[in-house]
Amino acid sequence: MAELLHVIDNLSVNIIVSFLLLISITTLLNYHSKNNKKKLPPSPQALPVLGHLHLLKKPLHRTLIDISNRHGTITFLRFGARPALLVSSHILAEQCFTTHDLSFSNRVQLPSVMMPNLIGMANYSSYWRNVRQIASVELLSNHQLQASSDTRAEEIKDMVHQLFQSH
């Protein structure tokens, strides 16, 4: 009976190790195949989890200038799991914000954002365009701001009063 338990323990350890090895190999293959399909700009050497965070030093603008001088006017950086593009040419930056603005207009999806349907957190889409139009016409128009100015002034007065009472 003891020998049978020993064989079962060895078998379960072998299965777990094999499973972990299979997951590691699959993850590495997926990572390399995804990166090889994308044509990314040049990039400095990155650390596996941190990416290029180890390169950032104070003052930040000088560090970014050094990186762009070494690797070109467009440089791909990764800050943790977040990709970033360092553009150090005026002409290329202008193209990013005019010609290719739809590619750069989506916001980063952070796990800390609980309500992605807020105006400031929504990606550029028909939903965002409609909500922005409604907000600008119905909430932020001159008429609506004038109509709610008394309420806003009263709320600010109450908030300041509460702040003074709390200290």
Number of C-alpha atoms within 10 A of each C-alpha: 6 7 8 9 10 11 12 12 12 12 12 12 12 12 12 12 12 12 11 12 12 11 12 12 11 11 12 11 12 12 11 10 11 10 11 10 8 8 7 13 14 15 19 16 10 16 14 9 11 13 18 20 14 10 15 14 11 7 8 11 11 12 14 18 15 12 21 21 13 13 15 18 18 20 21 18 22 18 17 14 10 12 12 12 13 18 18 17 13 10 9 14 16 13 12 16 13 11 11 12 12 12 10 11 13 13 11 11 12 10 7 6 10 9 9 13 13 12 15 10 17 18 18 15 11 9 13 17 14 11 15 15 13 13 13 13 13 13 14 13 13 11 11 13 13 12 11 11 11 11 11 13 11 11 12 12 12 12 12 12 11 11 10 9 8 7 5
